[in-house]
Amino acid sequence: MCMKRMLKVVFKSFIMFALFFTPSLVVGQKILYTYAQNAEPKFMLSGGNITGLCHDIIQKLNEELRSQAIRIEYKSKELKSISEIFDALSKNEIQIFVGAAYSKERESYTTYLQPPLYGLREMFLINSSDVMRFAEKQYAKIGVIGSTVTSESLPTIAPKQEVIPFKNINDAIKALERKEIDTVFYSSLTLGYMLKNSKGKFETLKGPSEKYYHYIVLSKSVGKDVVAKIETALEKLHKNGVLKALIKKYGLDGYVVPGNVIEILTIDWKPYKWYDTIKKDWVGVDVDVVRAVLSKMGYEVAFFTFPWSRCVELMKIKAYDGIMSLRITQERQAFLSYPDEPLSTGKDVLFKLRSSEVNFARLEDISSNVLCGYTEGYAYGDWFWNAKFKKIAVPDDVTGFKLLQSGRIQLFVCNLFVGKQLAKDLGIEVQPSPVFGEKMIYYLAFSKNYQGSYLSEVFSRRLKEFKLTDEYLRILKRYGITYDDFWR
C-alpha cells in the first residue's frame, strides 16, 4: 500500500473514531451549553476541572440523555456569577443551567423544569466566637450574594441592619472571617456545606426559615420536545434515588432534601391522620390518600408535626411545602395555595358526657353559663362563635376531651368522626349534638410560592381522578368510612 493511500485510511479511521467517541461530534446530537456557577458545593474547581453537586447531576443527566441524543456541555471552565449565567441564558449564549432558584422575573425569559432538583432553606452563618453575644446586637452587618433570590428575602434579625452585597460566596466568607461583617445570609446548600467543613469555625443561627427549590432552567430557544426529554430524565434520577445519593455524597443531609420529597405539616386527628407508634409512621384516611396521589405524581411525602397553631405559623413563613387537613378561611388564603379539589369533609358538633344534663337539642337552648372548649387555631363555623355559651381555648382535641371527662368543661366542639374516635380511645361515654352548622370541607393546602402553586394545581387534578378509583374506596373502607359519609 502506498504512503498516500495509507494516510487516507488512517485519516478516515480517525474521523470515524472522532464521530463515535467525541460527544460534540456525534451525528444528530443536540448539544446544550451551560456555565458553572461560582458557588460551592454546586460547582467547584479541582485541579482545573469542574466538580461539585450540580456538576455530578449534569453527568448523571447526560447518562440518561445519551439514548435521546442530547448532551449538556460546558461553554468554558470559568466559574460565573448567577447574574452572568442568566444574562447568558437570555442571549442564548448558553441553553441550560442546573441549580437555579425561581424568580418571576427570570421566568419571563427562561423555562423552569419540574420537578425541582432539591429543596433547601435560608441560613445565617456566624463566627463561633460571636454566638453568645449575637442575640444582643443592635446593629448587624449582613453579607449577601448580589443578584440572588436569597438576597431579596432577607429577614430582620436586629433592630438595625445593613446589607452588604458580595459577588460570590468566597468573598463573603473571607469578610466574615475578618469580622468586616457579622453574618452571611445565603442558602443552606452552600452554608451547610461550609459549616460541616469549617472544623468548628462557624455556627448557624437557629430558627425556622423559608423553604425554596433549585431547578433546571432552559433558554426559551430550547424546543418543547427537548424540555420533555430532560424532565423525564430528571424524574428517573429522582425515582432511582440518584439525587438523594449525591446529596449524601457531599454531606448535605439535614441541609438539602431531594426535590421529589414533599414536606407536610399535620397533627394527630383520628381517623383522618395520626402517628402510629407501632408502625412508627403516619396513617389515616387523609394520609393514605395524599401519599397515593403524590406518589402517582412522582413525589414522596415526609410528615412533620407541631401544635396546630405552630403549624399554621410555620406555613406563614413558607417553612414547609404543605399543611393538612384544614378549611379555607380568608386569613389563610393570604399565605396558602388551596387546590380546587377538597381532600375530605366532616361535621363539627358539640360533645357532652352522656351523664350530663346540659340540653343541646337546639343551639339557643344552651345556657350562657355553660363552658365549651375549642381547639386554638381551628376554623369553626359562625354558628359556634355566635353561640351564647362561654368558650375556652385548649391546645388540642385530646386535651378538650380530658377536660370534658374531668368535668372542668361541660361541652367540647369537635369533628364528629374525630370526637367519636377520641371518646373510644379514652373510654368516655359521650353524646354528640345535632349538626348546627354547614359541612366542613378540608384541604391539603400548599405554601404560596412557585412550587406550591404548581403542586396545588396538579394535585387538585390528580386527586379528582383518584376519587373515581377502586383504590380510593378501599382506603375509605380501611378506616370505616363510606363514600357517602364524605361526599353525599
Order of alpha helices (4+ residues) and beta strands (2+ residues): alpha-beta-beta-beta-alpha-beta-alpha-beta-alpha-beta-beta-alpha-beta-beta-alpha-beta-alpha-beta-beta-alpha-alpha-beta-beta-beta-beta-alpha-beta-alpha-beta-alpha-beta-beta-beta-beta-alpha-beta-alpha-beta-alpha-beta-beta-alpha-alpha-alpha
